[in-house]
C-alpha cells in the first residue's frame, strides 16, 4: 500500500486527475490541498511557484506505473510531479477496503 502524491501547477488539472483516479478505481477517495508554494532552483536563484496543489490518495503499490502512464497518455501536456511513500501504518478497516475494492485496470486491458 502506498500514498501517491501528485503535484500539479494548474488548478484546472485537479478535476481531471481526481476523475481519472476514481473512475479507474485506483483509489476510493482523493485529498486535494489548498494552493501551496513550491520552490525550485533556477541556475543560482531560488524561485517560488505559488499555486501548486497536492493530490493524495492511498492505493496498491503495483498501480504506480499504470497511474503515471495513464496520466501521460490521457492528459498530454500536463506537467506534474508524482511520487509515492509507503503506507507503513494504516487502519485495518481502510486497508481491507482498499485491498478488496481498488482494482485499477491495466493499460493492456483498456486497449
CNS distance restraints for C-alpha pairs under 8 A (distance, minus, plus):
assign (resid   1 and name CA) (resid  58 and name CA) 6.88 0.50 0.50
assign (resid   1 and name CA) (resid  59 and name CA) 5.72 0.50 0.50
assign (resid   1 and name CA) (resid  60 and name CA) 4.67 0.50 0.50
assign (resid   1 and name CA) (resid  61 and name CA) 5.31 0.50 0.50
assign (resid   1 and name CA) (resid  86 and name CA) 6.20 0.50 0.50
assign (resid   1 and name CA) (resid  87 and name CA) 5.46 0.50 0.50
assign (resid   1 and name CA) (resid  88 and name CA) 7.81 0.50 0.50
assign (resid   2 and name CA) (resid  58 and name CA) 5.62 0.50 0.50
assign (resid   2 and name CA) (resid  59 and name CA) 5.58 0.50 0.50
assign (resid   2 and name CA) (resid  60 and name CA) 6.08 0.50 0.50
assign (resid   2 and name CA) (resid  61 and name CA) 5.44 0.50 0.50
assign (resid   2 and name CA) (resid  84 and name CA) 6.15 0.50 0.50
assign (resid   2 and name CA) (resid  85 and name CA) 5.54 0.50 0.50
assign (resid   2 and name CA) (resid  86 and name CA) 4.34 0.50 0.50
assign (resid   2 and name CA) (resid  87 and name CA) 4.81 0.50 0.50
assign (resid   3 and name CA) (resid  56 and name CA) 6.61 0.50 0.50
assign (resid   3 and name CA) (resid  57 and name CA) 5.52 0.50 0.50
assign (resid   3 and name CA) (resid  58 and name CA) 4.44 0.50 0.50
assign (resid   3 and name CA) (resid  59 and name CA) 6.46 0.50 0.50
assign (resid   3 and name CA) (resid  84 and name CA) 5.38 0.50 0.50
assign (resid   3 and name CA) (resid  85 and name CA) 5.33 0.50 0.50
assign (resid   3 and name CA) (resid  86 and name CA) 6.20 0.50 0.50
assign (resid   3 and name CA) (resid  87 and name CA) 5.99 0.50 0.50
assign (resid   4 and name CA) (resid  55 and name CA) 7.87 0.50 0.50
assign (resid   4 and name CA) (resid  56 and name CA) 5.47 0.50 0.50
assign (resid   4 and name CA) (resid  57 and name CA) 5.43 0.50 0.50
assign (resid   4 and name CA) (resid  58 and name CA) 6.24 0.50 0.50
assign (resid   4 and name CA) (resid  59 and name CA) 7.26 0.50 0.50
assign (resid   4 and name CA) (resid  64 and name CA) 7.83 0.50 0.50
assign (resid   4 and name CA) (resid  82 and name CA) 7.16 0.50 0.50
assign (resid   4 and name CA) (resid  83 and name CA) 6.00 0.50 0.50
assign (resid   4 and name CA) (resid  84 and name CA) 4.38 0.50 0.50
assign (resid   4 and name CA) (resid  85 and name CA) 6.76 0.50 0.50
assign (resid   5 and name CA) (resid  54 and name CA) 6.41 0.50 0.50
assign (resid   5 and name CA) (resid  55 and name CA) 5.72 0.50 0.50
assign (resid   5 and name CA) (resid  56 and name CA) 4.74 0.50 0.50
assign (resid   5 and name CA) (resid  57 and name CA) 7.08 0.50 0.50
assign (resid   5 and name CA) (resid  82 and name CA) 5.70 0.50 0.50
assign (resid   5 and name CA) (resid  83 and name CA) 5.41 0.50 0.50
assign (resid   5 and name CA) (resid  84 and name CA) 5.75 0.50 0.50
assign (resid   6 and name CA) (resid  54 and name CA) 5.59 0.50 0.50
assign (resid   6 and name CA) (resid  55 and name CA) 4.99 0.50 0.50
assign (resid   6 and name CA) (resid  56 and name CA) 6.43 0.50 0.50
assign (resid   6 and name CA) (resid  80 and name CA) 6.59 0.50 0.50
assign (resid   6 and name CA) (resid  81 and name CA) 5.68 0.50 0.50
assign (resid   6 and name CA) (resid  82 and name CA) 4.51 0.50 0.50
assign (resid   6 and name CA) (resid  83 and name CA) 6.68 0.50 0.50
assign (resid   7 and name CA) (resid  52 and name CA) 6.54 0.50 0.50
assign (resid   7 and name CA) (resid  53 and name CA) 5.61 0.50 0.50
assign (resid   7 and name CA) (resid  54 and name CA) 4.58 0.50 0.50
assign (resid   7 and name CA) (resid  55 and name CA) 6.34 0.50 0.50
assign (resid   7 and name CA) (resid  80 and name CA) 5.52 0.50 0.50
assign (resid   7 and name CA) (resid  81 and name CA) 5.04 0.50 0.50
assign (resid   7 and name CA) (resid  82 and name CA) 6.39 0.50 0.50
assign (resid   8 and name CA) (resid  13 and name CA) 6.97 0.50 0.50
assign (resid   8 and name CA) (resid  14 and name CA) 7.28 0.50 0.50
assign (resid   8 and name CA) (resid  52 and name CA) 5.74 0.50 0.50
assign (resid   8 and name CA) (resid  53 and name CA) 5.42 0.50 0.50
assign (resid   8 and name CA) (resid  54 and name CA) 6.57 0.50 0.50
assign (resid   8 and name CA) (resid  55 and name CA) 7.78 0.50 0.50
assign (resid   8 and name CA) (resid  79 and name CA) 6.74 0.50 0.50
assign (resid   8 and name CA) (resid  80 and name CA) 4.85 0.50 0.50
assign (resid   8 and name CA) (resid  81 and name CA) 6.81 0.50 0.50
assign (resid   9 and name CA) (resid  13 and name CA) 7.95 0.50 0.50
assign (resid   9 and name CA) (resid  51 and name CA) 6.35 0.50 0.50
assign (resid   9 and name CA) (resid  52 and name CA) 4.54 0.50 0.50
assign (resid   9 and name CA) (resid  53 and name CA) 6.39 0.50 0.50
assign (resid   9 and name CA) (resid  79 and name CA) 7.29 0.50 0.50
assign (resid   9 and name CA) (resid  80 and name CA) 7.08 0.50 0.50
assign (resid  10 and name CA) (resid  14 and name CA) 7.43 0.50 0.50
assign (resid  10 and name CA) (resid  51 and name CA) 7.57 0.50 0.50
assign (resid  10 and name CA) (resid  52 and name CA) 7.13 0.50 0.50
assign (resid  10 and name CA) (resid  53 and name CA) 7.91 0.50 0.50
assign (resid  11 and name CA) (resid  51 and name CA) 7.81 0.50 0.50
assign (resid  11 and name CA) (resid  52 and name CA) 7.91 0.50 0.50
assign (resid  11 and name CA) (resid  53 and name CA) 7.31 0.50 0.50
assign (resid  12 and name CA) (resid  16 and name CA) 7.51 0.50 0.50
assign (resid  13 and name CA) (resid  17 and name CA) 6.32 0.50 0.50
assign (resid  13 and name CA) (resid  78 and name CA) 7.55 0.50 0.50
assign (resid  14 and name CA) (resid  18 and name CA) 6.11 0.50 0.50
assign (resid  14 and name CA) (resid  32 and name CA) 7.93 0.50 0.50
assign (resid  14 and name CA) (resid  53 and name CA) 7.90 0.50 0.50
assign (resid  14 and name CA) (resid  55 and name CA) 7.60 0.50 0.50
assign (resid  15 and name CA) (resid  19 and name CA) 5.88 0.50 0.50
assign (resid  16 and name CA) (resid  20 and name CA) 6.21 0.50 0.50
assign (resid  17 and name CA) (resid  21 and name CA) 6.11 0.50 0.50
assign (resid  17 and name CA) (resid  71 and name CA) 7.63 0.50 0.50
assign (resid  18 and name CA) (resid  22 and name CA) 6.27 0.50 0.50
assign (resid  18 and name CA) (resid  30 and name CA) 6.68 0.50 0.50
assign (resid  18 and name CA) (resid  55 and name CA) 7.92 0.50 0.50
assign (resid  19 and name CA) (resid  23 and name CA) 5.89 0.50 0.50
assign (resid  20 and name CA) (resid  24 and name CA) 5.68 0.50 0.50
assign (resid  21 and name CA) (resid  25 and name CA) 6.18 0.50 0.50
assign (resid  21 and name CA) (resid  26 and name CA) 5.21 0.50 0.50
assign (resid  21 and name CA) (resid  27 and name CA) 6.28 0.50 0.50
assign (resid  21 and name CA) (resid  30 and name CA) 7.87 0.50 0.50
assign (resid  22 and name CA) (resid  26 and name CA) 6.25 0.50 0.50
assign (resid  22 and name CA) (resid  27 and name CA) 6.03 0.50 0.50
assign (resid  22 and name CA) (resid  28 and name CA) 6.46 0.50 0.50
assign (resid  22 and name CA) (resid  29 and name CA) 7.21 0.50 0.50
assign (resid  22 and name CA) (resid  30 and name CA) 7.94 0.50 0.50
assign (resid  24 and name CA) (resid 103 and name CA) 7.98 0.50 0.50
assign (resid  24 and name CA) (resid 104 and name CA) 5.58 0.50 0.50
assign (resid  24 and name CA) (resid 105 and name CA) 6.71 0.50 0.50
assign (resid  25 and name CA) (resid 101 and name CA) 7.90 0.50 0.50
assign (resid  25 and name CA) (resid 102 and name CA) 5.37 0.50 0.50
assign (resid  25 and name CA) (resid 103 and name CA) 5.64 0.50 0.50
assign (resid  25 and name CA) (resid 104 and name CA) 4.99 0.50 0.50
assign (resid  25 and name CA) (resid 105 and name CA) 7.72 0.50 0.50
assign (resid  26 and name CA) (resid  59 and name CA) 6.04 0.50 0.50
assign (resid  26 and name CA) (resid  60 and name CA) 7.73 0.50 0.50
assign (resid  26 and name CA) (resid  63 and name CA) 7.20 0.50 0.50
assign (resid  26 and name CA) (resid  67 and name CA) 7.75 0.50 0.50
assign (resid  26 and name CA) (resid 102 and name CA) 5.71 0.50 0.50
assign (resid  26 and name CA) (resid 103 and name CA) 6.42 0.50 0.50
assign (resid  26 and name CA) (resid 104 and name CA) 4.92 0.50 0.50
assign (resid  27 and name CA) (resid  57 and name CA) 6.47 0.50 0.50
assign (resid  27 and name CA) (resid  58 and name CA) 6.16 0.50 0.50
assign (resid  27 and name CA) (resid  59 and name CA) 5.38 0.50 0.50
assign (resid  27 and name CA) (resid  98 and name CA) 6.99 0.50 0.50
assign (resid  27 and name CA) (resid 102 and name CA) 5.60 0.50 0.50
assign (resid  28 and name CA) (resid  98 and name CA) 7.08 0.50 0.50
assign (resid  28 and name CA) (resid 101 and name CA) 7.94 0.50 0.50
assign (resid  28 and name CA) (resid 102 and name CA) 6.95 0.50 0.50
assign (resid  29 and name CA) (resid  57 and name CA) 6.50 0.50 0.50
assign (resid  29 and name CA) (resid  58 and name CA) 7.92 0.50 0.50
assign (resid  30 and name CA) (resid  55 and name CA) 6.91 0.50 0.50
assign (resid  30 and name CA) (resid  56 and name CA) 5.85 0.50 0.50
assign (resid  30 and name CA) (resid  57 and name CA) 4.99 0.50 0.50
assign (resid  31 and name CA) (resid  55 and name CA) 5.73 0.50 0.50
assign (resid  31 and name CA) (resid  56 and name CA) 5.11 0.50 0.50
assign (resid  31 and name CA) (resid  57 and name CA) 6.35 0.50 0.50
assign (resid  32 and name CA) (resid  53 and name CA) 6.86 0.50 0.50
assign (resid  32 and name CA) (resid  54 and name CA) 5.78 0.50 0.50
assign (resid  32 and name CA) (resid  55 and name CA) 4.55 0.50 0.50
assign (resid  32 and name CA) (resid  56 and name CA) 6.41 0.50 0.50
assign (resid  33 and name CA) (resid  53 and name CA) 5.63 0.50 0.50
assign (resid  33 and name CA) (resid  54 and name CA) 5.28 0.50 0.50
assign (resid  33 and name CA) (resid  55 and name CA) 6.54 0.50 0.50
assign (resid  34 and name CA) (resid  53 and name CA) 6.27 0.50 0.50
assign (resid  34 and name CA) (resid  54 and name CA) 7.87 0.50 0.50
assign (resid  35 and name CA) (resid  50 and name CA) 7.17 0.50 0.50
assign (resid  35 and name CA) (resid  51 and name CA) 4.70 0.50 0.50
assign (resid  35 and name CA) (resid  52 and name CA) 5.39 0.50 0.50
assign (resid  35 and name CA) (resid  53 and name CA) 5.11 0.50 0.50
assign (resid  36 and name CA) (resid  50 and name CA) 6.04 0.50 0.50
assign (resid  36 and name CA) (resid  51 and name CA) 5.59 0.50 0.50
assign (resid  36 and name CA) (resid  52 and name CA) 5.26 0.50 0.50
assign (resid  36 and name CA) (resid  53 and name CA) 6.12 0.50 0.50
assign (resid  37 and name CA) (resid  48 and name CA) 6.59 0.50 0.50
assign (resid  37 and name CA) (resid  49 and name CA) 5.76 0.50 0.50
assign (resid  37 and name CA) (resid  50 and name CA) 4.25 0.50 0.50
assign (resid  37 and name CA) (resid  51 and name CA) 6.16 0.50 0.50
assign (resid  37 and name CA) (resid  52 and name CA) 6.08 0.50 0.50
assign (resid  38 and name CA) (resid  48 and name CA) 5.76 0.50 0.50
assign (resid  38 and name CA) (resid  49 and name CA) 5.03 0.50 0.50
assign (resid  38 and name CA) (resid  50 and name CA) 6.06 0.50 0.50
assign (resid  38 and name CA) (resid  51 and name CA) 7.88 0.50 0.50
assign (resid  38 and name CA) (resid  52 and name CA) 6.33 0.50 0.50
assign (resid  39 and name CA) (resid  46 and name CA) 6.72 0.50 0.50
assign (resid  39 and name CA) (resid  47 and name CA) 5.61 0.50 0.50
assign (resid  39 and name CA) (resid  48 and name CA) 4.61 0.50 0.50
assign (resid  39 and name CA) (resid  49 and name CA) 6.12 0.50 0.50
assign (resid  40 and name CA) (resid  46 and name CA) 5.75 0.50 0.50
assign (resid  40 and name CA) (resid  47 and name CA) 5.38 0.50 0.50
assign (resid  40 and name CA) (resid  48 and name CA) 6.63 0.50 0.50
assign (resid  40 and name CA) (resid  49 and name CA) 8.00 0.50 0.50
assign (resid  41 and name CA) (resid  45 and name CA) 5.65 0.50 0.50
assign (resid  41 and name CA) (resid  46 and name CA) 4.60 0.50 0.50
assign (resid  41 and name CA) (resid  47 and name CA) 5.93 0.50 0.50
assign (resid  42 and name CA) (resid  46 and name CA) 6.22 0.50 0.50
assign (resid  42 and name CA) (resid  47 and name CA) 6.48 0.50 0.50
assign (resid  58 and name CA) (resid  87 and name CA) 7.73 0.50 0.50
assign (resid  58 and name CA) (resid  98 and name CA) 7.97 0.50 0.50
assign (resid  59 and name CA) (resid  63 and name CA) 7.24 0.50 0.50
assign (resid  59 and name CA) (resid  98 and name CA) 6.87 0.50 0.50
assign (resid  59 and name CA) (resid 102 and name CA) 7.16 0.50 0.50
assign (resid  60 and name CA) (resid  64 and name CA) 7.67 0.50 0.50
assign (resid  60 and name CA) (resid  98 and name CA) 7.76 0.50 0.50
assign (resid  60 and name CA) (resid  99 and name CA) 7.44 0.50 0.50
assign (resid  60 and name CA) (resid 102 and name CA) 7.61 0.50 0.50
assign (resid  63 and name CA) (resid  67 and name CA) 6.07 0.50 0.50
assign (resid  63 and name CA) (resid 104 and name CA) 6.80 0.50 0.50
assign (resid  64 and name CA) (resid  68 and name CA) 6.34 0.50 0.50
assign (resid  65 and name CA) (resid  69 and name CA) 6.06 0.50 0.50
assign (resid  66 and name CA) (resid  70 and name CA) 5.94 0.50 0.50
assign (resid  66 and name CA) (resid 106 and name CA) 6.50 0.50 0.50
assign (resid  66 and name CA) (resid 107 and name CA) 6.77 0.50 0.50
assign (resid  67 and name CA) (resid  71 and name CA) 6.19 0.50 0.50
assign (resid  68 and name CA) (resid  72 and name CA) 6.26 0.50 0.50
assign (resid  68 and name CA) (resid  82 and name CA) 7.66 0.50 0.50
assign (resid  69 and name CA) (resid  73 and name CA) 6.03 0.50 0.50
assign (resid  70 and name CA) (resid  74 and name CA) 5.73 0.50 0.50
assign (resid  70 and name CA) (resid  75 and name CA) 7.84 0.50 0.50
assign (resid  70 and name CA) (resid 107 and name CA) 7.48 0.50 0.50
assign (resid  71 and name CA) (resid  75 and name CA) 5.36 0.50 0.50
assign (resid  71 and name CA) (resid  76 and name CA) 7.60 0.50 0.50
assign (resid  72 and name CA) (resid  76 and name CA) 5.63 0.50 0.50
assign (resid  72 and name CA) (resid  77 and name CA) 7.78 0.50 0.50
assign (resid  72 and name CA) (resid  78 and name CA) 7.42 0.50 0.50
assign (resid  90 and name CA) (resid  94 and name CA) 7.15 0.50 0.50
assign (resid  90 and name CA) (resid  95 and name CA) 6.25 0.50 0.50
assign (resid  91 and name CA) (resid  95 and name CA) 6.13 0.50 0.50
assign (resid  92 and name CA) (resid  96 and name CA) 6.03 0.50 0.50
assign (resid  93 and name CA) (resid  97 and name CA) 6.37 0.50 0.50
assign (resid  94 and name CA) (resid  98 and name CA) 6.22 0.50 0.50
assign (resid  95 and name CA) (resid  99 and name CA) 6.03 0.50 0.50
assign (resid  96 and name CA) (resid 100 and name CA) 6.08 0.50 0.50
assign (resid  97 and name CA) (resid 101 and name CA) 5.75 0.50 0.50
assign (resid  97 and name CA) (resid 102 and name CA) 7.75 0.50 0.50
assign (resid  98 and name CA) (resid 102 and name CA) 5.14 0.50 0.50
assign (resid 105 and name CA) (resid 109 and name CA) 6.24 0.50 0.50
assign (resid 105 and name CA) (resid 110 and name CA) 6.80 0.50 0.50
assign (resid 106 and name CA) (resid 110 and name CA) 6.57 0.50 0.50
assign (resid 107 and name CA) (resid 111 and name CA) 6.47 0.50 0.50
